[in-house]
């Protein structure tokens, strides 16, 4: 774990910020795909099927 702190301390603050924002973006995208197509998607309701004529 010490190598990680050394790496972070040697980087520019803007680089650390960009990597942090990119990591959060990838995590949120992955979670969204999991919720849309993974096992939890079975609980989602389709509003168009509820209001068919």
C-alpha positions in Angstrom: 0.0 0.0 0.0 3.0 2.3 0.6 3.8 2.2 -3.2 0.4 3.6 -3.9 0.9 6.6 -1.6 4.3 7.2 -3.2 2.8 7.1 -6.7 0.0 9.5 -5.8 2.4 11.9 -4.1 4.7 12.0 -7.1 1.8 12.9 -9.6 0.5 16.2 -10.5 -2.8 17.2 -8.7 -4.6 17.6 -12.0 -3.6 14.0 -13.0 -4.9 12.6 -9.8 -8.2 14.5 -10.2 -8.7 13.3 -13.8 -8.0 9.7 -12.7 -10.4 10.0 -9.8 -13.2 11.5 -12.0 -12.6 8.8 -14.6 -12.8 6.0 -12.0 -16.0 7.4 -10.6 -17.5 7.7 -14.1 -16.6 4.1 -15.0 -18.0 2.8 -11.7 -21.3 4.6 -12.1 -21.6 3.4 -15.7 -20.8 -0.2 -14.7 -23.4 0.0 -11.9 -26.0 1.4 -14.3 -25.4 -1.4 -16.8 -25.6 -4.0 -14.0 -28.9 -2.5 -12.8 -30.3 -2.4 -16.4 -29.3 -5.8 -17.6 -28.2 -7.8 -14.6 -30.4 -9.7 -12.1 -32.0 -6.6 -10.6 -33.5 -5.8 -14.0 -36.2 -8.4 -13.3 -37.8 -6.1 -10.8 -38.0 -3.2 -13.3 -41.5 -2.3 -14.7 -42.0 -1.3 -18.3 -44.4 1.7 -18.3 -45.3 1.2 -21.9 -46.6 -2.4 -21.2 -48.7 -1.0 -18.3 -50.6 1.4 -20.6 -51.3 -0.6 -23.8 -54.6 0.1 -25.6 
